[in-house]
Amino acid sequence: MTALKQRLVKLIKTAGPISVAEYMAACLGDREAGYYTTREPFGRGGDFITAPEVSQMFGEMIGVWCAGAWEALGQPTNAVLCEIGPGRGTLMADLLRTLRQIAPDFLRSAHVSMVETSPRLTKIQREKLKNQPVSVEWYREIEDIPEGPLILVANELFDALPIRQYVKVNGRFVERLVTAAKEDLGFTAGAGSIDAALLPDGHLQAPDGAIFEAAPARTALMQRIAERIAANRGAALLIDYGHLETGFGDTLQAVSRHEFQDVFEKPGEADLTSHVDFAALAATARAFSCRTSAMTQGDFLVAMGLLSRAGQLGADKDEASREQIRNDVERLAGPDQMGALFKVLCVSDQQSRIFPFDRESE
């Protein structure tokens, strides 16, 4: 039993069951035993590999999009280029290298900002980006970054923000809680319910046992981003695994050493996430008069030039290297891998039309 699990069991036995959101927050952010505060989860030697760690091409395509967004905004000289939840800094490093080549004027005038709450990860990011020819500044909150039109990127950020779960019991959705029995953790149905107006269509027909996931923390962050874009102009590119339509289902999952495990097996020692409801995020952004459009990661990367870039990288390589590049393309964009599971949401001000979302925006 992990130290965090022991503490959670003791807490629940003393004070009663906790919400799934509270459980996620403890597992990921506990100061002494939280997953992101105590370990290095990224990369082949960690628990999972994010797209920037798969290939430099991912960050390069994001860089191309950022350059296009800057053009669509009228090439402002006070733009803020920001990444929230930058991981090890790999994405920003590849993005900045690309901008140096294709949009040097943008890079020379932009305020490059990193929003990171973890001191440990901030240290890793600073080391990764220490030789950049531009100044990079770190902030704890999005409200702290400089004023100006915002070009924002977030990759696999929203999936780690806590969710609440509701389970249908006797025809009524009540909150699903985490309880303790003996020395183990498990789920139980609570007494608190959810306003039916917040449930998806079809909730009356959903069978007992159906799960609905709500994410107030994700909504709050989306509100902050959309409010900033609406007030100062800008665009945000939000990439994560999830679904484009709101529905029912239990997507809470734990990953350790690249394998799924029970969410209660090793609290604090496994990554704990859930699928992102992109329809809910888009609705939140539109409430602030922002434009929104979404597509799969595969469609986005191909539209941004992934296949051409792969050809360039492999042109002077040996066959083994070209095969690796082909495998990386399949990993990033293939429908059976990250290409279909991961979605890309673009949020922009009403004036901006940003490729490749310019024909679909609302």
N, C-alpha and C positions, 0 to 999 in steps of 0.2 A: 504494500500500500504506500502510495506517495505521501509525502509530508502534507501536501495541500489536501489530498483526499481525507487524511486523518482530521485535519482542521475543519473541513466542510461537514464531515459526518458529525463531529462534535457540535458545530454551530447549529446544524439542522435539528439535532436531537434536543438542543437547548431552546432554540428560538422558533422552530417550526420550518416547514418546507420553504424553499426559495424559488424564484422564477428562473426560467431557462436563461433569461438575459443576465441575471445575477450570477448564475453558474458559469456562463461564457466569460463574463467580465473577470471573474476570479481566475479561471483557467488560463486566460490569455494575459491578464495584466496585473496579477498579484505581485506586489513589490518584491517579495522574498522567493516566490515559487512559480510565478506566472511564465507562461510559455515564451512570450516575446521579451520578457525582462531578464531571462536567465540563460538563453541558449541561442545558437546560430542555426536557424531553421532552413536557410536557403541553400540551393545548389545540390549537386549530386551527392555530396557527403552529408547533407542535412536530411530533412524530412520530406521536402518537396522541391520541385524545380519550377520557377516561374518563367514566363515567356522570355524576358530579357536574358535569363541565364541559358536558355536553349540556344540562342543565336543572336549575334549582333544585328542581324537583319530586322529583328522586331523593333529595337530602339531606333534604327535608321528610318523605318517606315513611319514611326511616330514623329520623328524629326521632320520628315517630308510634310506630314499633316500640319505640324506646328507652323512651318513656313507658309503653307497655304492659308492657315487661319490668320496669320499676321497680314498677308496680302489682302484677305477678305475684309479685315478691319481697317484697311487704308494705310498700312505700314506706319502705325503710330510710333513715335520716338520714345514713348514712356511706357511701353508694354511691360507687363509682369509675366515672366515665364515661370510657372510654378508646378512642382510635383508634390502631391500629398501621399504620404506613406511610401517613401522612396526605397525601402528595402536596403540593399547593399550599395545603391547608387549606380548600378549597372545601366539601367534604362537612361538615366540622365547623362551618363558619360557617352553613350552611343548617340543620344539625341543631340548633344552639344557638338560632337564631332561632325555630325551630318549638317548642322546649321552653319558651322564654320565654312563648309564647302558650298552650300547652296543658298544661304541667306546671311552673309556676313554682316550686312547692315543691321539686320534684326538683332543679331547676337551682340553687336557692339553697343546697341542702345538699350537692350532689355535689362530688367532687374530679374536676375535668376534667383528664384526662391525655393527653398525646400521646407516643407512643413512636416516635422517629425517630433513625436512626443517622447521617444525612447532615447535616453542619453547614450546607451550602448550602441544603438544603430546609428545615431548621429556621428559618433566617433568613426565608425566604419565608413560612412558616407564621406566624411571629411577626408579620410585617407584616400578613398577612391578618386575624389575630384580635386585633390590638392594641386595638381599640375595643370589645371584648366587655365586658358589664357583670359578667362573672364572671372569676375568676382561672383562668388556664390554665397548666399546668405541663408542662415537657418532660422526657422521660427517654430513655435509650438502650436500656434493656432492660425487659421486662415485669416482671421481678423487682424493679425499682426503684420501681414505682408504689405508692401508699399501700395500706394494708390496708383491707378492707371488701368487701361484695358487689360483684361486677364486672359491668358492662354494657359489652361490648366490641364494636367494629365494625372490620372490616378489608375494604377494597374493593380488589381487584386487587393483593393482597399475595403470596399463595402462588404465583401463576404465575411470579413473578420469582425465586423461590428455586431454587437449583441442583438439577438432577436427574442421576441416573446412567442410562445406557441399556445394555441388554443385547440382543444380536442372536443369533438362532439360527443356528449354523453346524454342519453335520454332525450334526444332531439334538441339539445341546447349546447352551444359552444361555451366551454368554461376554460379557464387558464390551466395549462399543463405545467405542473410544478416538479421540482426535484426534491425527493425525500430520502430519508436514510432508514434502512432496515438492518439491524445488527451492525455490521461494519462495512456495509456496501451502500451504494447509491442507486436510485431508480426513479421512475416517473410515477406521478400520481395526479389525479384530477383535483383541482382546487374548487373553490366556491365562486370566485370572481368570474364574471362573464365579459363579453365584448359587445359593443353596440352593433346591432345587426346591420346598420348602415355601412359599417366598415368591412363587412364580409363580401366576398365575391358573389356574382350572380350564380345561382344554383345552390346556395348554401342550404336552402330548405330541403333540397333533394339529396344532399350529401348524407352518406350513411353514418351511423354511430361509429366512432373511432376515427373519423376523418380529422386531419390536422390542418389548421390554418396558421400561417406564420406572419406575424406583424413585426415591423422593424422601426420603432420610433427613433432609434439612434441614427439609422440611415436616412430617415426622413429629415431629421434635424440637420444633418450635414448637407444634404441636398438643398435644403432651404438656404443655408448660409452661402453655398456656392451660387445658387440661382439669384439670390438677392444681390450679391456682388456683381454678377454679370449684368443684371438688369440695370443696376445703378451706374456702372462704369464701362459697359460694353465688354465683350469678350466671348470666349468659347471654352468649353470643357470637354475632354475626351475621357470617358469613364469605361474601363475595361474590366470585366469580371465574368465568372461563370454563373449562369442563372437562366431565367426564362423571360420571354417577352410578353407573356400574358399572365395575369394574376390567377392563381388557382389554389388547389389544395394539395397537401403532401408534406411528409416529414423529410426535410433535406439536411437536418443537423448531422454533421459527420466529423469524425476525428481521423487524422492521418499521422502516422509515425513511421519513419524510415520507408517512405514511399508506399506504405500499405495502409488500408483502412482498418480501423479497430473500433471496438465498442467505445461510445462517448464517455463512459464512466470508468474505463479501465485504468487510465493513467492521467488523471487531471493535472494539468501543468506541464506534462511531458509530451503532449501530442497537440498538434494544431487542431483547433476546433473552429469550424466554419459552417455556413449554410449558403444555399443558392440565393442569388440576388433577384429580387422582383423588379425588373427594369420598367415594367409598366407603372408601378407605384412611384419609382424615381422620376419618370418622365412626367407623370401627372403632377407631382410636387413642383417640378421646374416650370411647367406650364402655368401653374397658379401664380407665378411671379412674372408672367408674360414672356417667358423664354420660349424659343423654338426648340423642338426636340426631334431626333430621328435616331433609329437604332438599326443595326444589322449584325450579322455574325462576324466573329473575328476573321474567319477565312475570307469572307467577301471583302471586308475592309482591307486586309493586307494585300490581297490580289489587286484591288482597285488602286492602292497606293504604289504598286510597282514591285511587289515581292518577287515575282517570277523573273522580271528583268534583272533585278538586283542579284538574285541567285545566279543567273547566267554570268553576270559580270564577275562575281566572286570566284566562280569555278573556271573561268576562261583559261587561266594560266596554272591551274592546279592539277595534281595527279588524279588518277581515277578514284583512289580511296577518298581523297578530299572532296571530290565532286559528289561521291555517293553520300558522304556525311552531310553535305549541303542539301542534297535532295531529301535526305531523311529529316533534316531540320525544317525544311519547307513543309513536308507532310505533317510533322509534329505541330507546327504552328497553325497551318491552314487546312489540313485534311479534315473532312467531315467526320471521320471516325476518331479523331483525336481532339486537339484544342479548337479546331476551326469552327465546329458547330456548337460545342458546349459553351464556349466563351462568346459573349456578346459585347458590342461596342455601342455606347450611347453618346451621342453628341448633343450638347446643350449650348445654345448660343443666344445672343440678343436678337431682337426681332429684325434688325437691319441686315444681319450677316447671312450669307449663303456660303457654306463651307464644303468643299469637295471632300469625300464623295457623297456627302449627305445633302447636297444642295437641291437635288430633285425630289427628295422625300420629306423635307422638313415641313412641320406644321406651323 
